[in-house]
Amino acid sequence: MAKGKLALGLDIGSNSVKIAQLKSLKKGYALNAFDSAPLPPEAIVDGALMNSAAIVSIVQELVTKNRLRNKEVAIGVSGHSVIIKKISLPKMTQDELDESIQWEAEQYIPFDVKDVNIDTQILADRADGSGQMDVLLVAAKKDMINDFTAVVSEAGLTPVVVDVDAFAVQNMFEANYDQVPGETVVLINAGASVVNINVVNNGASTFTRDITVGGNQVTEEIQKQLNVSYDEAEALKIGGQHGAESDAVVPQEVERVIQGVAEQMAAEIQRSLDFYAATAADSHISRVYLSGGTARVPALFKVIEQRVGVPVEILNPFKLIEVDNRKFDPQRIMEMAPAAAVAVGLALRSAGDK
């Protein structure tokens, strides 16, 4: 099947906006553009857009600065307003499922069905002869989707795909990493305010959960405990992450705060994985892949590895994507790589694909 024209990947996170543009090659992809710009504090709170004007102007700046002519955009959503559930239904075709899902969905969604957009994907027929099939049900609140698409339209772009952050990371993973048949891996995308967890078995998502903790908590705790401004706290957090690069010794208090928040995040991640293990027939996890801006906090990486007891690897969304070193600064691309996961996953999408 011919690939459609690739959309521009636009990841509007709670701390920054990331934008990625890929080009299809005969084999694989090449990076056309990647950039990121910080958002003012509190522009997005709990997934709600509090300062749309600031977001619109930052998106416009990124598009202009990178001379992006493609106006078709894929965006990602996550957090409280998105529900992802694996459900079991009697065997039927995708068309029959599309017709009946409104009725089926009511019992699985804590929102009014009229207030959500629903999407489904048939995962597999059950092998137990029960005549049932596993279906992935995704529901996202319409008002949240409308807020995000309105910002994109105001910036002069056309939203053609709305994806879920956890699945965008999975897309990116599949384009860059070999999957071992039968293997179960966990994709953890740790952002500023939300951590997306996606357990992938045999190439299919079998469990997802968004937990509302993130890198912002590190900044807030540094602010509170060391009595410094937001900007100073951010600088100390980054200093804590790149201690080797600066001559300043990171205060032990900063290390302690980062370690404390990393422990909290890892505990939440472990709780989700324990829940998955209790409900899955084959719950052996072979590896955890970590992405997102907060993946750059070394303490988080180490604590997850200790708690979950399997190797943790930082995801590189450019692993198999051609990156021209004359056009891109290789050091900056490598530094930004963990935070680019969602944007690259979105940039793999085309208008109208399922």
C-alpha beads as a LAMMPS data file, in Angstrom:
LAMMPS data file: protein, C-alpha beads

354 atoms
353 bonds

1 atom types
1 bond types

-500.0 500.0 xlo xhi
-500.0 500.0 ylo yhi
-500.0 500.0 zlo zhi

Masses

1 110.0

Atoms # bond

1 1 1 0.000 0.000 0.000
2 1 1 1.415 3.398 -0.926
3 1 1 2.149 5.606 2.033
4 1 1 0.010 8.745 2.155
5 1 1 1.633 12.134 2.548
6 1 1 3.105 12.213 6.024
7 1 1 1.588 14.689 8.456
8 1 1 3.587 17.150 10.508
9 1 1 3.987 15.699 14.021
10 1 1 2.965 18.290 16.621
11 1 1 3.409 17.348 20.274
12 1 1 1.875 20.004 22.531
13 1 1 3.205 19.017 25.953
14 1 1 2.586 20.791 29.228
15 1 1 6.128 22.236 29.255
16 1 1 7.050 22.594 25.603
17 1 1 5.909 22.214 22.008
18 1 1 7.810 19.757 19.804
19 1 1 7.458 19.574 16.037
20 1 1 8.778 16.860 13.687
21 1 1 8.651 16.372 9.925
22 1 1 9.775 13.132 8.267
23 1 1 10.265 12.208 4.627
24 1 1 9.434 8.715 3.321
25 1 1 12.363 6.965 1.666
26 1 1 12.334 3.686 -0.282
27 1 1 13.503 2.060 2.923
28 1 1 12.506 3.890 6.060
29 1 1 12.481 7.624 6.754
30 1 1 14.664 10.721 6.861
31 1 1 14.354 13.644 9.269
32 1 1 13.292 16.849 7.512
33 1 1 12.760 19.002 10.583
34 1 1 12.741 18.750 14.353
35 1 1 12.473 21.595 16.820
36 1 1 11.194 22.399 20.263
37 1 1 10.227 25.553 22.175
38 1 1 9.309 25.992 25.846
39 1 1 5.811 27.067 26.897
40 1 1 5.295 29.671 29.615
41 1 1 4.552 28.127 33.045
42 1 1 0.892 27.138 33.518
43 1 1 0.031 27.440 29.803
44 1 1 -1.375 23.922 30.173
45 1 1 -2.650 22.693 33.545
46 1 1 -3.952 19.130 34.017
47 1 1 -4.282 18.760 30.258
48 1 1 -6.430 21.918 29.952
49 1 1 -5.237 24.759 27.728
50 1 1 -5.046 27.836 29.972
51 1 1 -3.124 30.106 27.613
52 1 1 -4.139 29.248 24.044
53 1 1 -2.695 32.486 22.617
54 1 1 0.821 31.606 23.843
55 1 1 0.537 28.072 22.406
56 1 1 -0.688 29.392 19.025
57 1 1 2.184 31.876 18.716
58 1 1 4.821 29.260 19.696
59 1 1 3.444 26.786 17.112
60 1 1 3.534 29.566 14.469
61 1 1 7.111 30.482 15.432
62 1 1 8.264 26.868 15.086
63 1 1 6.568 26.488 11.689
64 1 1 8.055 29.777 10.383
65 1 1 11.539 29.214 11.821
66 1 1 11.752 25.746 10.257
67 1 1 10.169 26.879 6.974
68 1 1 7.564 24.115 7.158
69 1 1 5.199 24.200 4.213
70 1 1 3.165 21.126 5.167
71 1 1 -0.018 22.333 6.855
72 1 1 -1.483 18.885 7.669
73 1 1 -0.850 18.046 11.317
74 1 1 -1.072 14.997 13.578
75 1 1 -1.509 15.811 17.276
76 1 1 -1.460 13.632 20.385
77 1 1 -3.577 13.661 23.540
78 1 1 -3.242 11.963 26.943
79 1 1 -4.228 12.265 30.592
80 1 1 -7.583 12.185 32.465
81 1 1 -9.661 12.947 29.395
82 1 1 -8.505 9.843 27.516
83 1 1 -9.723 6.345 28.395
84 1 1 -8.040 3.272 26.882
85 1 1 -9.429 -0.164 27.711
86 1 1 -9.013 -3.657 26.353
87 1 1 -12.486 -5.209 26.262
88 1 1 -13.908 -8.542 25.168
89 1 1 -16.851 -8.618 22.732
90 1 1 -18.602 -11.240 20.581
91 1 1 -16.823 -11.746 17.248
92 1 1 -17.933 -9.266 14.579
93 1 1 -16.536 -7.281 11.655
94 1 1 -15.018 -3.809 12.108
95 1 1 -18.108 -2.315 10.394
96 1 1 -20.473 -4.082 12.813
97 1 1 -18.288 -2.977 15.698
98 1 1 -18.352 0.652 14.523
99 1 1 -22.168 0.525 14.527
100 1 1 -22.596 -1.098 17.941
101 1 1 -19.709 0.438 19.899
102 1 1 -21.724 3.441 21.155
103 1 1 -23.940 1.022 23.112
104 1 1 -21.094 -1.224 24.208
105 1 1 -18.896 1.675 25.294
106 1 1 -21.339 3.061 27.872
107 1 1 -20.440 0.462 30.483
108 1 1 -16.679 1.055 30.125
109 1 1 -16.479 4.852 30.065
110 1 1 -16.927 7.116 33.100
111 1 1 -18.109 9.974 30.839
112 1 1 -21.349 10.457 28.935
113 1 1 -20.934 8.703 25.567
114 1 1 -22.258 11.841 23.820
115 1 1 -19.285 13.803 25.206
116 1 1 -16.557 11.581 23.785
117 1 1 -15.041 10.547 20.475
118 1 1 -14.675 6.777 20.316
119 1 1 -12.258 4.688 18.288
120 1 1 -11.729 0.919 18.287
121 1 1 -9.212 -1.563 17.024
122 1 1 -9.804 -5.317 16.848
123 1 1 -6.730 -6.910 18.434
124 1 1 -7.373 -10.646 17.954
125 1 1 -9.949 -13.370 18.150
126 1 1 -9.741 -15.283 21.388
127 1 1 -8.056 -18.665 20.972
128 1 1 -10.228 -20.294 23.645
129 1 1 -13.111 -21.027 21.257
130 1 1 -15.454 -18.697 23.169
131 1 1 -16.509 -16.790 20.043
132 1 1 -15.179 -13.607 21.657
133 1 1 -12.593 -11.132 20.405
134 1 1 -10.336 -8.628 22.147
135 1 1 -10.919 -5.010 21.200
136 1 1 -8.958 -1.912 22.107
137 1 1 -11.414 0.842 23.004
138 1 1 -10.177 4.449 23.008
139 1 1 -12.397 7.317 24.124
140 1 1 -11.331 10.960 24.333
141 1 1 -13.417 13.881 25.558
142 1 1 -14.666 16.014 22.677
143 1 1 -14.132 19.332 24.437
144 1 1 -10.440 18.557 25.022
145 1 1 -9.952 17.459 21.394
146 1 1 -11.783 20.609 20.239
147 1 1 -9.469 22.813 22.361
148 1 1 -6.352 21.228 20.844
149 1 1 -7.639 21.258 17.254
150 1 1 -8.756 24.899 17.662
151 1 1 -5.210 25.914 18.662
152 1 1 -3.804 24.071 15.624
153 1 1 -6.328 25.751 13.286
154 1 1 -5.642 29.185 14.800
155 1 1 -1.955 28.645 14.060
156 1 1 -2.918 28.251 10.389
157 1 1 -2.551 24.448 10.277
158 1 1 -5.035 21.652 9.523
159 1 1 -5.443 18.853 12.098
160 1 1 -5.857 15.585 10.147
161 1 1 -5.011 12.979 12.839
162 1 1 -5.663 12.961 16.585
163 1 1 -3.636 10.147 18.162
164 1 1 -2.980 9.087 21.751
165 1 1 0.523 9.848 23.066
166 1 1 1.084 6.260 24.243
167 1 1 0.301 4.925 20.740
168 1 1 2.429 7.605 19.044
169 1 1 5.395 6.330 21.098
170 1 1 4.519 2.760 20.042
171 1 1 4.488 3.869 16.355
172 1 1 7.900 5.444 16.785
173 1 1 9.195 2.317 18.579
174 1 1 8.017 0.010 15.779
175 1 1 9.725 2.180 13.145
176 1 1 13.067 2.081 14.992
177 1 1 13.361 -1.180 16.943
178 1 1 13.143 -4.879 16.087
179 1 1 10.413 -6.675 18.000
180 1 1 11.127 -10.218 19.135
181 1 1 8.069 -12.443 18.507
182 1 1 6.272 -13.268 21.731
183 1 1 8.216 -10.688 23.736
184 1 1 6.528 -8.241 26.119
185 1 1 8.067 -4.775 26.461
186 1 1 6.937 -1.692 28.346
187 1 1 7.075 1.747 26.731
188 1 1 7.144 4.489 29.362
189 1 1 6.886 8.093 28.166
190 1 1 7.675 10.382 31.115
191 1 1 6.626 13.952 30.357
192 1 1 6.400 17.086 32.457
193 1 1 2.986 16.309 33.962
194 1 1 1.893 12.875 32.696
195 1 1 3.606 9.485 32.428
196 1 1 2.176 7.243 29.672
197 1 1 2.643 3.512 30.244
198 1 1 2.046 1.086 27.370
199 1 1 2.645 -2.665 27.678
200 1 1 3.207 -4.135 24.200
201 1 1 3.071 -7.888 23.605
202 1 1 3.802 -9.332 20.166
203 1 1 3.433 -5.884 18.610
204 1 1 -0.019 -5.203 20.140
205 1 1 -0.833 -2.895 23.032
206 1 1 -2.245 -5.022 25.863
207 1 1 -2.343 -2.515 28.727
208 1 1 -2.058 1.271 28.920
209 1 1 -2.320 3.746 31.729
210 1 1 -1.607 7.475 32.103
211 1 1 -0.450 8.539 35.549
212 1 1 -0.429 12.193 36.504
213 1 1 3.090 12.598 37.820
214 1 1 6.018 14.053 35.922
215 1 1 9.071 16.240 35.700
216 1 1 7.157 19.320 36.849
217 1 1 6.963 17.725 40.277
218 1 1 10.755 17.741 40.477
219 1 1 10.787 21.471 39.663
220 1 1 8.010 22.229 42.178
221 1 1 9.745 20.289 44.955
222 1 1 13.084 22.064 44.302
223 1 1 11.233 25.408 44.369
224 1 1 9.489 24.545 47.621
225 1 1 12.343 22.899 49.506
226 1 1 15.155 25.215 48.403
227 1 1 13.026 28.365 48.246
228 1 1 14.078 29.385 44.727
229 1 1 12.194 30.715 41.688
230 1 1 10.662 28.495 38.989
231 1 1 13.462 29.340 36.513
232 1 1 16.179 28.635 39.085
233 1 1 14.506 25.341 39.999
234 1 1 14.355 24.313 36.306
235 1 1 18.062 25.197 35.918
236 1 1 18.976 23.192 39.018
237 1 1 16.948 20.231 37.750
238 1 1 18.737 20.303 34.394
239 1 1 22.037 20.863 36.224
240 1 1 21.242 17.756 38.224
241 1 1 20.729 15.886 34.993
242 1 1 23.865 17.140 33.263
243 1 1 26.186 17.415 36.241
244 1 1 29.194 16.464 34.137
245 1 1 28.657 19.372 31.759
246 1 1 28.796 22.156 34.333
247 1 1 31.550 22.982 36.797
248 1 1 29.024 23.815 39.505
249 1 1 28.582 20.963 41.934
250 1 1 24.917 20.080 42.242
251 1 1 23.772 20.755 45.801
252 1 1 23.065 17.522 47.634
253 1 1 19.584 18.828 48.471
254 1 1 18.760 18.952 44.747
255 1 1 19.929 15.367 44.308
256 1 1 17.834 14.354 47.307
257 1 1 14.708 16.064 45.932
258 1 1 15.183 14.520 42.461
259 1 1 15.714 11.088 44.036
260 1 1 12.549 11.480 46.150
261 1 1 10.339 12.387 43.183
262 1 1 11.933 9.642 41.046
263 1 1 11.042 7.130 43.813
264 1 1 7.406 8.361 43.782
265 1 1 7.175 8.096 39.994
266 1 1 8.783 4.650 39.940
267 1 1 6.381 3.481 42.677
268 1 1 3.389 4.595 40.560
269 1 1 4.859 2.877 37.486
270 1 1 5.450 -0.299 39.477
271 1 1 1.866 -0.236 40.798
272 1 1 0.547 -0.067 37.230
273 1 1 2.808 -2.926 36.119
274 1 1 1.787 -5.014 39.154
275 1 1 -1.853 -4.454 38.171
276 1 1 -1.045 -5.546 34.613
277 1 1 0.801 -8.651 35.900
278 1 1 -2.201 -9.621 38.041
279 1 1 -4.559 -9.521 35.041
280 1 1 -2.335 -10.905 32.260
281 1 1 -1.862 -14.587 31.491
282 1 1 1.746 -14.133 30.391
283 1 1 3.085 -11.128 32.205
284 1 1 6.831 -11.639 31.852
285 1 1 8.322 -8.281 30.862
286 1 1 11.683 -8.506 29.110
287 1 1 12.608 -4.832 28.808
288 1 1 11.460 -1.313 29.628
289 1 1 12.032 1.551 27.178
290 1 1 11.945 5.061 28.595
291 1 1 11.230 8.264 26.644
292 1 1 9.957 11.788 27.323
293 1 1 11.746 14.883 28.625
294 1 1 11.843 13.475 32.167
295 1 1 13.717 10.392 30.891
296 1 1 16.810 12.597 31.092
297 1 1 16.710 12.458 34.904
298 1 1 19.260 9.681 35.619
299 1 1 17.715 8.941 39.030
300 1 1 14.421 7.914 37.351
301 1 1 16.142 5.487 35.011
302 1 1 18.033 3.815 37.888
303 1 1 15.049 3.626 40.256
304 1 1 12.749 2.059 37.607
305 1 1 15.427 -0.517 36.813
306 1 1 15.786 -1.404 40.514
307 1 1 12.049 -1.561 41.164
308 1 1 10.869 -3.399 38.066
309 1 1 13.909 -5.666 37.952
310 1 1 14.358 -5.659 34.141
311 1 1 16.787 -3.707 31.931
312 1 1 15.723 -0.130 31.133
313 1 1 16.841 1.509 27.904
314 1 1 16.402 5.146 26.861
315 1 1 14.464 5.234 23.575
316 1 1 16.074 6.861 20.577
317 1 1 13.354 7.922 18.099
318 1 1 16.049 8.662 15.478
319 1 1 17.710 5.222 15.729
320 1 1 16.761 4.098 12.203
321 1 1 15.780 7.512 10.842
322 1 1 18.300 9.163 8.548
323 1 1 19.578 12.365 10.156
324 1 1 21.749 14.664 8.000
325 1 1 24.561 15.910 10.262
326 1 1 25.134 18.954 8.026
327 1 1 21.564 20.081 8.612
328 1 1 21.161 19.048 12.277
329 1 1 23.544 19.439 15.200
330 1 1 24.101 15.775 16.201
331 1 1 24.695 16.664 19.868
332 1 1 21.441 18.641 20.127
333 1 1 19.486 15.883 18.348
334 1 1 20.842 13.276 20.801
335 1 1 20.057 15.529 23.784
336 1 1 16.517 16.127 22.515
337 1 1 15.927 12.505 21.430
338 1 1 14.037 11.236 24.523
339 1 1 11.683 14.257 24.381
340 1 1 11.104 13.756 20.628
341 1 1 9.396 10.353 20.940
342 1 1 5.765 11.504 20.653
343 1 1 6.452 14.085 17.916
344 1 1 8.304 11.509 15.774
345 1 1 5.533 8.934 16.326
346 1 1 2.956 11.515 15.201
347 1 1 5.104 12.451 12.184
348 1 1 4.759 8.829 10.968
349 1 1 1.003 9.313 10.519
350 1 1 -0.862 10.340 7.357
351 1 1 -4.313 11.847 6.851
352 1 1 -6.953 9.125 6.764
353 1 1 -4.823 6.230 8.022
354 1 1 -6.166 3.962 10.762

Bonds

1 1 1 2
2 1 2 3
3 1 3 4
4 1 4 5
5 1 5 6
6 1 6 7
7 1 7 8
8 1 8 9
9 1 9 10
10 1 10 11
11 1 11 12
12 1 12 13
13 1 13 14
14 1 14 15
15 1 15 16
16 1 16 17
17 1 17 18
18 1 18 19
19 1 19 20
20 1 20 21
21 1 21 22
22 1 22 23
23 1 23 24
24 1 24 25
25 1 25 26
26 1 26 27
27 1 27 28
28 1 28 29
29 1 29 30
30 1 30 31
31 1 31 32
32 1 32 33
33 1 33 34
34 1 34 35
35 1 35 36
36 1 36 37
37 1 37 38
38 1 38 39
39 1 39 40
40 1 40 41
41 1 41 42
42 1 42 43
43 1 43 44
44 1 44 45
45 1 45 46
46 1 46 47
47 1 47 48
48 1 48 49
49 1 49 50
50 1 50 51
51 1 51 52
52 1 52 53
53 1 53 54
54 1 54 55
55 1 55 56
56 1 56 57
57 1 57 58
58 1 58 59
59 1 59 60
60 1 60 61
61 1 61 62
62 1 62 63
63 1 63 64
64 1 64 65
65 1 65 66
66 1 66 67
67 1 67 68
68 1 68 69
69 1 69 70
70 1 70 71
71 1 71 72
72 1 72 73
73 1 73 74
74 1 74 75
75 1 75 76
76 1 76 77
77 1 77 78
78 1 78 79
79 1 79 80
80 1 80 81
81 1 81 82
82 1 82 83
83 1 83 84
84 1 84 85
85 1 85 86
86 1 86 87
87 1 87 88
88 1 88 89
89 1 89 90
90 1 90 91
91 1 91 92
92 1 92 93
93 1 93 94
94 1 94 95
95 1 95 96
96 1 96 97
97 1 97 98
98 1 98 99
99 1 99 100
100 1 100 101
101 1 101 102
102 1 102 103
103 1 103 104
104 1 104 105
105 1 105 106
106 1 106 107
107 1 107 108
108 1 108 109
109 1 109 110
110 1 110 111
111 1 111 112
112 1 112 113
113 1 113 114
114 1 114 115
115 1 115 116
116 1 116 117
117 1 117 118
118 1 118 119
119 1 119 120
120 1 120 121
121 1 121 122
122 1 122 123
123 1 123 124
124 1 124 125
125 1 125 126
126 1 126 127
127 1 127 128
128 1 128 129
129 1 129 130
130 1 130 131
131 1 131 132
132 1 132 133
133 1 133 134
134 1 134 135
135 1 135 136
136 1 136 137
137 1 137 138
138 1 138 139
139 1 139 140
140 1 140 141
141 1 141 142
142 1 142 143
143 1 143 144
144 1 144 145
145 1 145 146
146 1 146 147
147 1 147 148
148 1 148 149
149 1 149 150
150 1 150 151
151 1 151 152
152 1 152 153
153 1 153 154
154 1 154 155
155 1 155 156
156 1 156 157
157 1 157 158
158 1 158 159
159 1 159 160
160 1 160 161
161 1 161 162
162 1 162 163
163 1 163 164
164 1 164 165
165 1 165 166
166 1 166 167
167 1 167 168
168 1 168 169
169 1 169 170
170 1 170 171
171 1 171 172
172 1 172 173
173 1 173 174
174 1 174 175
175 1 175 176
176 1 176 177
177 1 177 178
178 1 178 179
179 1 179 180
180 1 180 181
181 1 181 182
182 1 182 183
183 1 183 184
184 1 184 185
185 1 185 186
186 1 186 187
187 1 187 188
188 1 188 189
189 1 189 190
190 1 190 191
191 1 191 192
192 1 192 193
193 1 193 194
194 1 194 195
195 1 195 196
196 1 196 197
197 1 197 198
198 1 198 199
199 1 199 200
200 1 200 201
201 1 201 202
202 1 202 203
203 1 203 204
204 1 204 205
205 1 205 206
206 1 206 207
207 1 207 208
208 1 208 209
209 1 209 210
210 1 210 211
211 1 211 212
212 1 212 213
213 1 213 214
214 1 214 215
215 1 215 216
216 1 216 217
217 1 217 218
218 1 218 219
219 1 219 220
220 1 220 221
221 1 221 222
222 1 222 223
223 1 223 224
224 1 224 225
225 1 225 226
226 1 226 227
227 1 227 228
228 1 228 229
229 1 229 230
230 1 230 231
231 1 231 232
232 1 232 233
233 1 233 234
234 1 234 235
235 1 235 236
236 1 236 237
237 1 237 238
238 1 238 239
239 1 239 240
240 1 240 241
241 1 241 242
242 1 242 243
243 1 243 244
244 1 244 245
245 1 245 246
246 1 246 247
247 1 247 248
248 1 248 249
249 1 249 250
250 1 250 251
251 1 251 252
252 1 252 253
253 1 253 254
254 1 254 255
255 1 255 256
256 1 256 257
257 1 257 258
258 1 258 259
259 1 259 260
260 1 260 261
261 1 261 262
262 1 262 263
263 1 263 264
264 1 264 265
265 1 265 266
266 1 266 267
267 1 267 268
268 1 268 269
269 1 269 270
270 1 270 271
271 1 271 272
272 1 272 273
273 1 273 274
274 1 274 275
275 1 275 276
276 1 276 277
277 1 277 278
278 1 278 279
279 1 279 280
280 1 280 281
281 1 281 282
282 1 282 283
283 1 283 284
284 1 284 285
285 1 285 286
286 1 286 287
287 1 287 288
288 1 288 289
289 1 289 290
290 1 290 291
291 1 291 292
292 1 292 293
293 1 293 294
294 1 294 295
295 1 295 296
296 1 296 297
297 1 297 298
298 1 298 299
299 1 299 300
300 1 300 301
301 1 301 302
302 1 302 303
303 1 303 304
304 1 304 305
305 1 305 306
306 1 306 307
307 1 307 308
308 1 308 309
309 1 309 310
310 1 310 311
311 1 311 312
312 1 312 313
313 1 313 314
314 1 314 315
315 1 315 316
316 1 316 317
317 1 317 318
318 1 318 319
319 1 319 320
320 1 320 321
321 1 321 322
322 1 322 323
323 1 323 324
324 1 324 325
325 1 325 326
326 1 326 327
327 1 327 328
328 1 328 329
329 1 329 330
330 1 330 331
331 1 331 332
332 1 332 333
333 1 333 334
334 1 334 335
335 1 335 336
336 1 336 337
337 1 337 338
338 1 338 339
339 1 339 340
340 1 340 341
341 1 341 342
342 1 342 343
343 1 343 344
344 1 344 345
345 1 345 346
346 1 346 347
347 1 347 348
348 1 348 349
349 1 349 350
350 1 350 351
351 1 351 352
352 1 352 353
353 1 353 354
